[in-house]
Amino acid sequence: MVAKKTTTLNLRVDPVIKEALKQAAEMDHRSITNFIELLVRNHCIDVGITIPEQQPLFKETRDEH
């Protein structure tokens, strides 16, 4: 199976929450998507959920002659 770089997650939130999320992401110089991913990763660390490292899309190959 080929590793995917990303997958889509659609969700609905209260507009007030979205605005707060936008401001928090901007303060951290991140996109909203990257900020949400950071929050989820940090929460998983806090509660002991292991997230495997993402596998590279392509294996590095070098022909050494």
JOURKA-V435094 format. One line per field, one symbol per residue. psi: psi as a letter, one per 20 degrees, with the letter a starting at -180 (. if undefined). burial: + if it has 16 or more other ideal C-beta (glycine too) atoms within 10 Angstrom, else -. A space follows every 10 residues. Layout:
BEGIN
psi->???
burial->???
END
This chain:
BEGIN
psi->pppqgrqpop qpqphggggg gggggghjlr rgghgggggg ggggghjkpp oqqpqqhppp ppoo.
burial->---------- ---------- ----+----- ----++---- ---------- ---------- -----
END
